Amino acid sequence: MATTYERMRYTLGRVSSRKTPASRSQIAKAIRSRRPKEMKVRGDGSADEHYMSEGSISNLLTLMAKHDLLVIRDDGKVSVSGEGQRAAADPDVFDLVMQSSIKTKLADSNVPLEAIDEEIRAITLPLAPDAETIYDRLANRNPAPTITLGEFRRLLFLFACANGIRRYVRVHYHSGD
């Protein structure tokens, strides 16, 4: 299954290929009807319920608008922004556009990258620099973050996908009990 980041890139490509703006519903239906692997959420892909719902795709469009890739007009029509056009044409530009958007969102939420870097460097064992630990430490600063832990976690994940920060995932095993 694809990540949110991969789904955003795929969706941007689909929306940018449209000649005219369309409603969220039209875009979501068109994407869902193609059954792309990027929208598969479970199963072998042989049934409609194995793919993201139209509502989830609509939420993805909203997320993309928050990152300035898309424009959602007052009449509900969706089109690609200028930055989105550039990003749709080149995966490296997509990464740079996302990095810039995420840096701005973090800074606007009282969580500049410099503060994140400071907290990461200050965390020592037995703690690990995961999103929750970093956020908890940032929450003790003045001013405190104005975003939730969930939003912070999503931004860090997207930032890692955009090659803005390294993300390490460890697999832990446990026997029985």
Residue pairs with C-beta under 8 A, 6 or more apart in sequence:
1 40
1 41
1 42
2 10
2 37
2 38
2 39
2 40
3 157
3 161
4 60
4 63
4 154
4 157
4 158
4 161
5 98
5 157
5 158
5 161
5 162
6 38
6 161
7 38
7 39
7 52
7 60
8 60
8 63
8 64
8 67
8 69
8 98
9 91
9 94
10 36
10 38
10 39
11 27
11 31
11 38
11 57
11 60
11 61
11 64
12 64
12 69
12 70
12 80
12 84
12 87
12 88
12 94
13 88
14 27
14 30
14 31
15 27
15 61
15 70
15 78
15 79
15 80
15 84
16 80
16 84
16 85
16 88
18 27
18 79
21 73
21 77
21 78
21 79
22 30
22 77
22 78
23 76
23 77
23 78
24 58
24 61
24 72
24 76
24 78
25 54
25 58
27 57
27 61
27 78
28 54
28 55
28 57
28 58
28 61
29 54
31 39
31 57
32 39
32 48
32 51
32 52
32 53
32 54
32 57
35 45
35 48
35 51
37 45
39 51
39 52
39 57
40 50
40 51
40 52
41 50
41 51
41 52
42 49
42 50
43 49
43 50
44 50
45 51
52 60
61 70
61 72
61 78
62 72
64 70
64 84
65 71
65 72
65 78
66 105
67 97
67 98
67 101
67 102
67 105
67 158
68 81
68 83
68 84
68 97
68 101
69 80
69 81
69 83
69 84
69 87
69 97
70 78
70 79
70 80
70 81
70 84
71 78
71 79
71 80
71 81
71 84
72 78
73 79
80 88
83 97
84 97
86 93
86 97
87 93
87 94
87 96
87 97
87 98
88 94
94 162
95 162
95 163
95 164
96 162
98 158
98 159
98 161
98 162
98 164
99 159
99 162
99 163
99 164
102 155
102 158
102 159
102 162
102 164
103 113
103 159
103 164
105 147
105 155
106 112
106 113
106 116
106 155
107 113
109 145
109 146
109 147
109 151
109 152
110 141
110 143
110 144
110 145
110 146
111 138
111 145
111 147
111 152
115 138
115 141
116 134
116 138
116 156
116 165
119 129
119 134
119 137
119 138
120 129
120 134
122 137
123 129
123 133
123 134
123 137
127 133
131 149
131 152
131 153
131 156
131 157
132 149
132 153
134 152
134 156
135 145
135 149
135 152
135 153
138 144
138 145
138 152
139 145
145 152
147 155
156 165
156 167
157 167
159 165
160 166
160 167
